[in-house]
Amino acid sequence: MQTLSKNNSDIHFPGSKMTRIVDTTNFIFPFICLLQIKFGSGIKGHATGTLINGKYVLTAAHNVHNKQYGKAIEVTVIPGQNGDLKPFGEFQMERFFVPDEYADDPASIPAEEENIVQEDHVYDYALIELKEADNRQNPLSIHVATNEELTQGDASITGYPGDKPAGSMWEASGQLRIKKEVPALLFYQISTFRGDSGSGIQKNIDKNCFITGIHVAGSSEENTNFGVRITQEVSARISQWMQQK
């Protein structure tokens, strides 16, 4: 999430160059969303999310609920924004869902943390429900990938980093790692910046592009970025949220 923050928790890596998406109307890019967020305190920020269904956007939980600012009261979702252009319009949040474990003990905004504690972000994922559906045909969906699928070839992260021109979409790629000590997270040296929080971790599997995780933060101490892995538990919870009336 991009706010007036005191330090940078996301990391640029020399071997992972960010490339601007010049045309956001092709491939999966129309479903990558800029999130404009307002909290009850009046604080505003921006982040990234991914449309995974006509009415639902996947993102990081700390983008909509965190220790510093509380809960978001307004979120404007702009799919495929490209500078000042909004080729697919914009949508408003109806409500959001976070895991109960997260709601009971919300994480800090990573850029406000002196030392990132990775385990604090195991439940750092959220689903935003829109007031009106985006009914375009969407090729993106979540996927519970195997270790082999995750570590074979590169993954990519596409979002709206705050160190680039306003409203511009950028992508970087690199390999994923899995740590036995924290199996609920994915680790990678894929370049990101504040504002990329909530971006999908994308993998091409069997010629299809899937969301296999949600980018959360970085740890300068361990020289890595990391995100929440889409596990069976995470997938089931997202499906359950989608079925709530």
C-alpha positions in Angstrom: 0.0 0.0 0.0 1.3 3.5 -0.9 0.9 6.1 1.9 3.1 8.7 3.5 5.4 6.1 4.9 8.6 6.4 6.8 10.5 3.5 5.2 10.3 1.1 2.3 9.5 -2.5 2.9 9.4 -3.6 -0.7 12.6 -4.2 -2.6 14.0 -3.6 -6.0 16.3 -6.4 -7.2 19.0 -5.9 -9.9 18.0 -9.1 -11.8 14.3 -8.3 -11.9 13.6 -5.2 -14.0 10.2 -3.5 -13.8 8.6 -3.0 -17.3 5.8 -0.7 -17.9 2.6 -2.2 -19.4 2.0 0.2 -22.3 -1.3 -1.3 -23.4 -3.5 -2.3 -20.4 -6.4 -3.5 -22.6 -4.8 -6.8 -23.6 -4.1 -10.2 -22.1 -4.7 -10.2 -18.3 -3.9 -6.6 -17.8 -7.6 -5.4 -18.0 -8.2 -7.3 -14.8 -5.3 -5.8 -12.8 -6.8 -3.0 -10.6 -5.6 0.2 -9.1 -7.3 0.5 -5.6 -7.9 4.0 -4.2 -8.5 3.6 -0.5 -9.9 5.9 2.2 -9.8 5.0 5.9 -12.1 6.4 8.6 -9.3 8.6 9.9 -9.2 10.4 6.5 -5.9 8.8 5.5 -5.8 7.9 1.8 -3.6 5.5 -0.1 -3.4 3.3 -3.1 -2.7 -0.4 -3.7 -3.3 -3.2 -6.2 -5.8 -5.9 -6.6 -6.9 -8.5 -9.1 -10.4 -9.2 -10.4 -10.9 -12.9 -10.1 -14.7 -12.8 -10.6 -17.1 -10.2 -12.0 -17.8 -8.9 -8.5 -14.7 -9.8 -6.5 -11.2 -8.4 -6.2 -8.4 -10.2 -4.5 -5.8 -8.1 -2.5 -3.8 -7.9 0.7 -5.7 -7.6 3.9 -3.5 -4.8 5.2 -4.7 -2.6 2.3 -8.2 -2.5 3.8 -7.6 -3.2 7.5 -4.4 -2.5 9.5 -3.2 -1.4 12.9 -2.3 2.1 11.9 -5.5 3.3 10.1 -8.2 0.8 11.0 -10.7 -0.3 8.4 -11.2 1.2 4.9 -14.5 3.0 4.5 -14.2 3.6 0.7 -12.4 1.7 -2.0 -12.5 2.7 -5.7 -11.5 -0.1 -8.0 -10.1 0.9 -11.4 -9.3 -2.1 -13.7 -6.6 -1.6 -16.3 -5.9 2.1 -15.4 -3.2 3.5 -17.7 -2.0 6.9 -16.5 -5.1 9.2 -16.7 -7.0 6.6 -18.8 -9.6 4.4 -17.3 -10.6 2.2 -20.2 -13.0 0.0 -18.2 -14.4 2.6 -15.8 -14.3 2.3 -12.1 -16.2 0.4 -9.4 -17.0 1.0 -5.7 -16.6 -1.4 -2.8 -19.7 -2.8 -1.2 -17.8 -4.7 1.6 -14.6 -6.6 2.2 -13.7 -9.9 3.8 -10.5 -10.9 5.7 -9.8 -14.1 7.7 -11.0 -14.1 11.3 -7.5 -14.7 12.4 -6.4 -11.5 10.7 -9.4 -9.5 11.9 -8.6 -10.4 15.5 -5.0 -9.2 15.2 -4.5 -7.1 12.0 -1.1 -6.5 10.6 0.7 -3.3 10.4 1.3 -1.6 7.1 4.6 -3.2 6.1 6.2 0.2 5.2 5.5 1.3 8.8 7.1 -1.7 10.4 10.7 -1.3 11.7 11.3 -5.1 11.3 9.0 -7.2 9.1 7.8 -10.3 10.9 6.8 -12.7 8.1 4.5 -14.8 10.3 2.4 -11.7 11.0 1.3 -11.8 7.3 0.3 -15.4 6.9 -3.4 -14.3 6.9 -2.8 -11.1 5.1 -5.3 -11.5 2.2 -8.7 -10.0 1.5 -11.5 -10.1 -0.9 -13.4 -7.0 -1.9 -17.0 -7.3 -3.1 -18.1 -4.7 -5.6 -21.4 -2.9 -5.6 -21.8 -3.6 -9.3 -20.3 -6.5 -11.3 -17.7 -6.1 -14.0 -19.2 -8.6 -16.5 -16.3 -8.9 -18.9 -15.0 -12.4 -19.6 -12.1 -12.8 -17.2 -9.3 -15.3 -17.9 -7.8 -15.0 -14.4 -8.6 -17.3 -11.5 -6.8 -18.5 -8.4 -5.0 -21.9 -8.5 -3.7 -24.1 -5.7 -0.3 -24.9 -7.3 2.0 -27.7 -6.4 5.6 -27.0 -5.2 6.8 -28.1 -8.6 4.5 -25.8 -10.5 5.5 -22.9 -8.3 9.3 -23.3 -8.6 9.4 -24.2 -12.2 10.0 -21.2 -14.4 9.4 -17.6 -13.5 6.4 -15.9 -11.8 5.4 -12.3 -12.4 3.9 -9.5 -10.3 1.9 -6.8 -12.0 0.7 -3.7 -10.2 0.8 0.0 -9.5 4.1 0.9 -7.7 4.2 4.3 -6.1 7.6 5.2 -7.4 6.4 5.3 -11.0 4.1 7.8 -12.8 0.7 8.0 -11.3 -1.7 5.4 -12.5 0.9 3.5 -14.5 1.0 -0.3 -14.5 4.3 -2.2 -14.2 5.4 -5.8 -14.2 8.5 -7.7 -13.0 9.3 -11.4 -12.9 11.5 -13.9 -11.2 11.6 -17.3 -9.5 9.6 -18.3 -6.5 11.0 -20.1 -3.4 9.3 -22.1 -0.7 10.5 -22.2 2.9 9.7 -25.2 5.0 9.5 -23.0 8.1 6.7 -20.8 6.6 4.8 -23.0 4.1 1.9 -20.5 3.9 4.1 -17.9 2.2 6.0 -17.6 -1.1 9.4 -15.9 -1.3 11.0 -14.2 -4.4 13.4 -11.6 -5.6 10.9 -10.0 -7.9 11.1 -6.2 -7.8 8.2 -4.3 -6.2 7.5 -1.0 -4.5 4.8 0.4 -2.1 1.6 0.3 -4.0 2.2 -3.2 -5.4 0.8 -4.6 -2.2 -2.1 -7.0 -3.0 -0.9 -7.8 -6.6 -1.4 -11.3 -7.7 1.6 -13.6 -8.0 1.0 -14.9 -11.5 2.2 -18.2 -12.9 1.8 -19.7 -16.4 0.7 -23.3 -15.8 -0.4 -25.6 -18.7 -0.5 -22.5 -21.0 -2.9 -20.7 -18.6 -2.2 -17.8 -16.4 -3.2 -18.3 -12.7 -3.0 -16.3 -9.5 -1.0 -18.5 -7.1 -0.4 -16.0 -4.4 -0.9 -12.4 -3.2 2.1 -10.0 -2.8 2.4 -8.6 0.7 5.8 -7.1 1.5 9.5 -7.4 1.6 12.2 -8.1 4.2 15.5 -6.2 3.7 17.0 -8.3 6.4 16.5 -11.5 4.4 16.8 -9.7 1.0 13.5 -11.1 -0.2 9.9 -10.1 -1.1 7.1 -12.4 -0.1 3.4 -13.1 -0.4 0.6 -15.3 0.8 0.4 -18.6 -1.0 -2.9 -19.8 -2.4 -3.4 -23.0 -0.5 -6.4 -25.3 -0.2 -7.4 -23.4 2.9 -7.0 -20.0 1.3 -8.9 -21.1 -1.8 -11.8 -22.6 0.3 -12.1 -19.4 2.3 -12.3 -17.2 -0.8 -15.0 -19.5 -2.2 -16.9 -19.3 1.1 -16.7 -15.5 1.0 -18.1 -15.4 -2.5 -21.1 -17.4 -1.4 -22.0 -15.1 1.5 -25.2 -13.1 1.0 
